[in-house]
């Protein structure tokens, strides 16, 4: 009887221990998705970190396997993040915090002896709050990082998903034919505007006249830019046209080369005052306008009228055989005198979007479809859209990640050098891109160690097929080494 009673005591003690253990997670301070409605005090601000290293994976153990190779690769970081957030909650519990608000998430490449070794450091910074009697969510104040450790995309990045009309941005296989009307009006002038549109027109008014744009961008604060063909850019602020530009582009040559040619816009059919166009000499332009041929430091003739500025840009070249310097008209811009261009937007979301594309990559190589809703969930808003055709679009993320979608499903991933041209703002330059065991700046010799035997190499390019995916790697020479700068994966 005593032994039976002892067994019962042990049994109930074990049940009590299991019950207490099971409730431990429930008693941990929650990580909030929204700021609470209560007034609270900040108990402490702390940072937790974890190192993510490459793991040796034998052939067949990972979906990104390569035949006959045992190699080091990155495994998904989601499990690491979950454990790190539990550590954070435990620390908060020890300080008797009521809840946790995540302030930032950083993923950094770790450098050893000045060189990237492929390992990464993930960190979260958080506020521990207490004296909060009501943790009800204030739905108007989302936390910067949610309870799963993912960045919350909002403000200008969310508006980019809706900044244009009639874009194919719903999860539908319906194909909308792009509207490319014939442009008959070629005149550009201070009084008449350009091609039948004037400064001050709304975005929809411009699209009604010129048709669907080739590119839409939202990479500058409070500004939307429509691109037609490869050289025409229409800038909007507060939904009003403020600038038309054929002189400069915010996108680099790599992106422009992907843009389909557009009749009229890429044919340089424009005529200043309906009289002269591209390649007209400086002397002839000056005579037609009855002005001095004096050029600014930027090789421009500048005309002003009624709060507008028309800049005529000239290309300088040597004339054979006299070697005399000659100037020919090669572009123009028309803008409001009050317009001021601002630096491109903040690309601080880059690291989280690069981590997000790795998660999506793992889904794609398993044969899962990734639609626009899933893209938005993992990456947030994009900063630009390029219409490749009526069925295909190239979404530009910040600032080296490009995702091609076909009938609203992801078909390609591009990782490349930053698509912003002539960016001198060092504060927004991204870290090198990475996709598991491949990263920007990796040497050709290091890449070759992990390639399948049937990889095809020619010039500065390597192509191979892996589990039905097509890989293209591009290299360039720097400091005597061939270094990886672009990766394309087709699914």
Secondary structure as the mmCIF struct_conf table of DSSP 4:
data_model
#
loop_
_struct_conf.conf_type_id
_struct_conf.id
_struct_conf.beg_label_comp_id
_struct_conf.beg_label_asym_id
_struct_conf.beg_label_seq_id
_struct_conf.end_label_comp_id
_struct_conf.end_label_asym_id
_struct_conf.end_label_seq_id
HELX_RH_AL_P HELX_RH_AL_P1 UNK A 2 UNK A 27
BEND BEND1 UNK A 28 UNK A 28
HELX_LH_PP_P HELX_LH_PP_P1 UNK A 29 UNK A 29
STRN STRN1 UNK A 30 UNK A 31
HELX_LH_PP_P HELX_LH_PP_P2 UNK A 32 UNK A 32
BEND BEND2 UNK A 33 UNK A 33
STRN STRN2 UNK A 34 UNK A 36
BEND BEND3 UNK A 37 UNK A 38
STRN STRN3 UNK A 41 UNK A 52
STRN STRN4 UNK A 55 UNK A 57
TURN_TY1_P TURN_TY1_P1 UNK A 59 UNK A 60
BEND BEND4 UNK A 61 UNK A 62
TURN_TY1_P TURN_TY1_P2 UNK A 63 UNK A 64
TURN_TY1_P TURN_TY1_P3 UNK A 67 UNK A 68
STRN STRN5 UNK A 71 UNK A 73
HELX_LH_PP_P HELX_LH_PP_P3 UNK A 74 UNK A 76
BEND BEND5 UNK A 77 UNK A 77
HELX_RH_AL_P HELX_RH_AL_P2 UNK A 78 UNK A 94
TURN_TY1_P TURN_TY1_P4 UNK A 95 UNK A 96
BEND BEND6 UNK A 98 UNK A 98
STRN STRN6 UNK A 99 UNK A 112
TURN_TY1_P TURN_TY1_P5 UNK A 113 UNK A 114
STRN STRN7 UNK A 115 UNK A 130
BEND BEND7 UNK A 131 UNK A 131
BEND BEND8 UNK A 133 UNK A 133
STRN STRN8 UNK A 137 UNK A 142
BEND BEND9 UNK A 144 UNK A 144
STRN STRN9 UNK A 145 UNK A 145
TURN_TY1_P TURN_TY1_P6 UNK A 147 UNK A 148
BEND BEND10 UNK A 149 UNK A 149
HELX_LH_PP_P HELX_LH_PP_P4 UNK A 150 UNK A 150
STRN STRN10 UNK A 151 UNK A 151
HELX_LH_PP_P HELX_LH_PP_P5 UNK A 152 UNK A 153
HELX_RH_AL_P HELX_RH_AL_P3 UNK A 155 UNK A 159
HELX_RH_3T_P HELX_RH_3T_P1 UNK A 160 UNK A 162
BEND BEND11 UNK A 163 UNK A 166
BEND BEND12 UNK A 170 UNK A 171
HELX_LH_PP_P HELX_LH_PP_P6 UNK A 174 UNK A 178
HELX_LH_PP_P HELX_LH_PP_P7 UNK A 181 UNK A 183
STRN STRN11 UNK A 187 UNK A 189
TURN_TY1_P TURN_TY1_P7 UNK A 190 UNK A 192
STRN STRN12 UNK A 193 UNK A 194
TURN_TY1_P TURN_TY1_P8 UNK A 195 UNK A 196
STRN STRN13 UNK A 197 UNK A 197
TURN_TY1_P TURN_TY1_P9 UNK A 199 UNK A 200
HELX_RH_AL_P HELX_RH_AL_P4 UNK A 203 UNK A 210
BEND BEND13 UNK A 212 UNK A 212
BEND BEND14 UNK A 214 UNK A 214
STRN STRN14 UNK A 215 UNK A 220
TURN_TY1_P TURN_TY1_P10 UNK A 221 UNK A 222
STRN STRN15 UNK A 223 UNK A 228
TURN_TY1_P TURN_TY1_P11 UNK A 229 UNK A 231
STRN STRN16 UNK A 232 UNK A 237
TURN_TY1_P TURN_TY1_P12 UNK A 238 UNK A 239
STRN STRN17 UNK A 240 UNK A 245
BEND BEND15 UNK A 246 UNK A 247
BEND BEND16 UNK A 250 UNK A 250
STRN STRN18 UNK A 251 UNK A 251
HELX_RH_AL_P HELX_RH_AL_P5 UNK A 253 UNK A 256
TURN_TY1_P TURN_TY1_P13 UNK A 257 UNK A 258
BEND BEND17 UNK A 259 UNK A 259
HELX_LH_PP_P HELX_LH_PP_P8 UNK A 260 UNK A 261
TURN_TY1_P TURN_TY1_P14 UNK A 263 UNK A 268
STRN STRN19 UNK A 271 UNK A 272
TURN_TY1_P TURN_TY1_P15 UNK A 273 UNK A 275
STRN STRN20 UNK A 276 UNK A 276
TURN_TY1_P TURN_TY1_P16 UNK A 278 UNK A 279
STRN STRN21 UNK A 281 UNK A 281
HELX_RH_AL_P HELX_RH_AL_P6 UNK A 282 UNK A 289
TURN_TY1_P TURN_TY1_P17 UNK A 290 UNK A 290
BEND BEND18 UNK A 291 UNK A 291
TURN_TY1_P TURN_TY1_P18 UNK A 297 UNK A 298
BEND BEND19 UNK A 299 UNK A 299
STRN STRN22 UNK A 300 UNK A 305
TURN_TY1_P TURN_TY1_P19 UNK A 306 UNK A 307
STRN STRN23 UNK A 308 UNK A 319
TURN_TY1_P TURN_TY1_P20 UNK A 320 UNK A 323
STRN STRN24 UNK A 324 UNK A 336
TURN_TY1_P TURN_TY1_P21 UNK A 337 UNK A 338
STRN STRN25 UNK A 344 UNK A 344
TURN_TY1_P TURN_TY1_P22 UNK A 348 UNK A 349
HELX_RH_AL_P HELX_RH_AL_P7 UNK A 350 UNK A 365
TURN_TY1_P TURN_TY1_P23 UNK A 366 UNK A 367
STRN STRN26 UNK A 371 UNK A 371
HELX_RH_AL_P HELX_RH_AL_P8 UNK A 372 UNK A 379
BEND BEND20 UNK A 383 UNK A 383
STRN STRN27 UNK A 384 UNK A 387
BEND BEND21 UNK A 389 UNK A 391
STRN STRN28 UNK A 392 UNK A 396
BEND BEND22 UNK A 398 UNK A 400
STRN STRN29 UNK A 401 UNK A 406
TURN_TY1_P TURN_TY1_P24 UNK A 407 UNK A 408
STRN STRN30 UNK A 409 UNK A 415
BEND BEND23 UNK A 417 UNK A 417
BEND BEND24 UNK A 419 UNK A 419
STRN STRN31 UNK A 420 UNK A 420
TURN_TY1_P TURN_TY1_P25 UNK A 421 UNK A 422
HELX_RH_3T_P HELX_RH_3T_P2 UNK A 426 UNK A 428
HELX_LH_PP_P HELX_LH_PP_P9 UNK A 429 UNK A 433
STRN STRN32 UNK A 434 UNK A 435
TURN_TY1_P TURN_TY1_P26 UNK A 436 UNK A 437
STRN STRN33 UNK A 438 UNK A 439
TURN_TY1_P TURN_TY1_P27 UNK A 440 UNK A 441
STRN STRN34 UNK A 443 UNK A 443
HELX_RH_AL_P HELX_RH_AL_P9 UNK A 444 UNK A 448
TURN_TY1_P TURN_TY1_P28 UNK A 449 UNK A 450
BEND BEND25 UNK A 451 UNK A 451
TURN_TY1_P TURN_TY1_P29 UNK A 453 UNK A 454
STRN STRN35 UNK A 456 UNK A 458
TURN_TY1_P TURN_TY1_P30 UNK A 459 UNK A 460
STRN STRN36 UNK A 461 UNK A 466
TURN_TY1_P TURN_TY1_P31 UNK A 467 UNK A 468
STRN STRN37 UNK A 469 UNK A 478
TURN_TY1_P TURN_TY1_P32 UNK A 479 UNK A 480
STRN STRN38 UNK A 481 UNK A 490
#
